[in-house]
Amino acid sequence: MQSKRDHGGNLDAAIARFGGKRSDWLDLSTGINPVSYPLPDLSHDAWTALPDQGALDILEGAARAFWSVPASATVRAVPGASSAIAHIPLLSPARQVDIPTPTYNEHAASFLSAGWKIGQGDTSATVHVHPNNPDGRLWRATDIKGALRVIDESFCDVTPDASLIDLAAERGTIVLKSFGKFWGLAGLRLGFAIGDPALVNRLSEMLGPWSVAGPALEIGAAALRDLDWAAQTRRRLQADAQRMDGLMKDASATLVGGTTLFRLYEVESAQATRDTLAKHQIWSRVFPYNPRWIRLGLPHLERWPKLEAALA
């Protein structure tokens, strides 16, 4: 089992080392949309009553429509994609899983914790992060193999045409969706498991009743039905990603890949670049397996000048 799980979003560590108040910092270490979905008015029951089946049905129906889920696939809301990632390895006897790297490390950590071995070739399960984090690689349907097939589409809402959601109709397949990334509401802890009814229903049983909070049910349903906001957001993210690329090119960084929620660059020294930005109270993401890779999320509309000044 991994001794440490390396993630972005560890702003407390940056503050402890470089000082300042949390409000002073620009956290670009995650791939979360900095312009979040505007919160709708919530019913009193969303806060005071146990989440009811009717609200859950509305949310899951909105998810089915938004992602054009095949009729034979099951949609289940979960309390964040990470909760599903932690439980999926328990759906099948522990054998060998193929997780192409480099990628989001929680998948390997969860499979290892459940007694699986990581390997290639003759495997019982595969995990493909699509698009991949951190390099943005897109997979093909023919790449998805194994008796248990996990497709993590946490960042795919910026490129909906690339989705492999049609594979959710196939036996042994689970497609994961994250609400926090594209809609910028990571604190809501909402995600979706979509796919083989036998697997998805078992996963839902593992998570227990009322696993998704009442406010998440209402906010998620409203956001998934707001197609205009989604379209406008994709256009803005595309423009902002191009703006980021221009700034980093001028700073002698080379684009490696990414999505329009995060960009991956190659620099002479990722640690040195991160520390230089941190002195301006801007936090970024580096990787222990590649000393030249640095990943940057996008700043809020009002905070571009802070980044531009640091890179000047």
N, C-alpha and C positions, 0 to 999 in steps of 0.2 A: 504493500500500500504506500502511496506517496506520502512523504513526511510533511510536505507543504504544498498547498494548492495556490498557485500564483494567479492573481487576478488584477484587473484594473479596479478603479473605484476605491483604492486604499488611501484616501486623501488624508486620513488621520496620521499615517506614517509620514507623509510629506510635510504636514504641519509640524510634527514633532522634530523633524530634521531641519527644516528650513524656516520655521516660524510663521508668524502671521495668524490672522483669524480666518475661520472657514469662509466667511463672506468675502474675504479678499481674494480667494483663490479661484482660478478658472480650471475646472477639472475636465481635461480632455482625455482622460485615461480610459473612458468607457465608450461604447458605441450607442449611447442613448440619445435620441432626438432631443436637442436642447430647447425646442419650441414645442412643448407638450400640448396634447389635446385639451381644449378648454373644458373644465369640469362642468357638467350639467347640474341643475338643481336636483337634489336627491329627496326621495320620500322619507318620511319619518321612520317608516318600517324598515328601511334599508339599514338603519343604525340600531334599532331596538328589537327587531324580531329575528328569529332564526331564518336564514335564507330559505325561501320557499321554492317548490318545484316549478311553479309558474314562471318565476323570474329566471330560473336556470334554463328552462325550455326556450324562453325568449332569447337569452344570450346565445345559446348553442345554435338556435335557428339562424340568428344573425351571422354567426361564424360560418355556418354551412353556406349561406348565400354569399358572403364576402369572399370566401376562398373557393367557391364553386366546387364544393366537396362532392365526390361521386355518391350517388344515392345508396349504394351498398356499404359505404364506410360509416363508421360511428364517430360522432364528435362529442368529446367530453371536455368541459372546462376543468382546469387544474389550478392550484394555488402557485402559479409560476412554473415556467418550463423546467426549472431546476428541480422541482419536486418530482416531476415525471422522470427526469434523468436519473434521479437517485433510486427510483423504484423499478425502472424497466429491466435491469439485469435480473431481477427476481422473477420475471415472467417465464423464464426458461431455465432448465438445468445448466449449471455453470460448465462451460466448455472453453471454446476459444473464440475471441472476437477480433475482427479486423477493424481498426480505427485509423484511417490514413492520417499521417501527421505531416507538418505541424497543424494543430487544431485546438479547439477549446478543450481544456484539460479535464473538465468535470466528467466527461463521458468515460474516459479511461479510469479515473479515480473511482467512479461508481461501479464499473464492471470489476475492477480489482477487489474492491471491498466485498463484493458478492461472490468472490472465489473464482472468477473467470481469469483466463490467461489471455494476454494480448499477443496476437500473431498475425501472420498473413497466409494466404493459400487456402488450405482446407479448414474453413471456419464455419461455426454454427451461427454466427451473428456478424453483422456489419453495421457500422455507424458512419454516416456521411453528413458533415455539416455543410449546408447548401443555402446560400454561398458560404464558403469557408471563412472562419475566423482564425488567423488574421489576414490572409492574403486574398480573400474574395473569390477563390476558385469556385467555379460552377461545375456540378457533376451531370452526367448523362443518365438517362433511365437505365441504360445497359450496364452502368457501373454498379447498380444496386443489386446485390446478391445476398445469399444466405437464408437460412430458415427464419431467423429473426432479423428484420431490416429496419434500422432506425434512420430517419431522415430529419435532421434538425434544421428547420427553416426559420430559425429565430430572426434572421436578418433578411429574409426573402421578400418582405413586403415592399421594399424599395425597388425590387425587380420582379413584379408579379408574373410577368410573362415567362420567367424562367422556372416557376414553381413546378415541382414534381408531384403535385397533389393528386394527379390521376392515379399514381401508384398506390394511393391509400385504399383503393378498391382491391388490392391484391393481398392474399393471405400472408400473414407474418409481418406485415408492414405497419409501422407507426410513424406518422409525420408529426413533428412538434412545431408549434407556433408560439411565439412569445409576444405578449401584448406590450410589455414595457419598453421594448426597443423603438419600434416605429412610432408608437403613440406617445412615447416619452414619459410614461407613467410607471416606471419600474417599481416604485414603492407600493403600487396597487397589488403586486404579486398575483398576476393573472397570466395564464397560458392555456394552451389547448393540446390535447392528444387526439389525433385523428387517424383512423385506419381500421384494421382488422377488428370486427366487433368483439371477438373472443378475447383478444389481448387488451383492447381499450377498456372493456367493461371490467376485466380483472384488475387492471391498473386503478380504475376508479374505486373499486371495492377496497383496495389497499389503502387509499387515501382517506377513506371513511366518509361519513355523512357531513354535510355542511362545510366541505373543504374550501369552498370559495365564498368569501365574505359578501354580505348583502350590497355594500357600496360598489364592490367590483362587478357584481352582476349588472347593476344599472348603468354604471359608467361604461363598461365594456360593450353592452348592447347599443348604447347611444353612439359610441365611437365607430363601431363596426358598420353601422347603417349610414354614417356620414361620408358618403363617397366623394363629395366635393372637397372636403377637408383632406382626404387621402390623396386626391389628384393634385391639389395645390401643394401639399407637403412634398410629394415626390419631385415636383418641379423646383421647389425651393432648395431641397437637399442636393439636387443635381447641380444647381448654380453654386451653392456653397462649397460643394466638393471641388469644383473647378477653381473656385477662388482659393481654397486651401492648397491645391496643387501648384498654383501660380506662386503663392508665397513661399512654399517649400522649395520649389525649383530655384527661386531667387536666392534661397539660403543654401544652395548647393546640395540639396537632397534629391534622390532619384525615386520616383514612384515605383513601388513594387506591385501594388494592387490594393484591394479593399472593396468597400461598398460606398454608397453615398452617405452612410452613417459613420464610417471610419475609414481612414486612409493609412496605408502602410508604406513607409519610406525606408530607403537605405541611406545611411549616413556613415561618416568615417568612424564615429564612436557613438553608439546609442546612449550609453551612460553619460557621456560628456554633454551630449545635446539635451538629454533629459534634465541634467543638473543645471545647465545654463537656463533652460526655460523655468525650472523651479525657482531660481533666484529672482525671477519675475513673477513668482507665485502662479505658475502655470504647470499643471501636472499632466504627464503623458505616460505612455505605456511602453515598457521595454520587455524583452524576452530573454530568459536565461539560456535558451538554445541558439540564439543568434545575436552576437554582440553588435551588429550593425543595423538591426531592425528597430524602428520606433514607430509606434502607432498613435495617431491623433484622431480623436473625435472632433466634432464640429462645435464651434462656440455659438452661444446665443447671438441673435442679431445685434444686440447692443454691446457685445464684448469682443468683437473683431479688433477694435483699436488696441486692446491690451495685447493680443497675439501679434499684431502687426508691429507694435513697438518693440516687443521682445525679439522679433526676427530681424529687425532693421540693422 
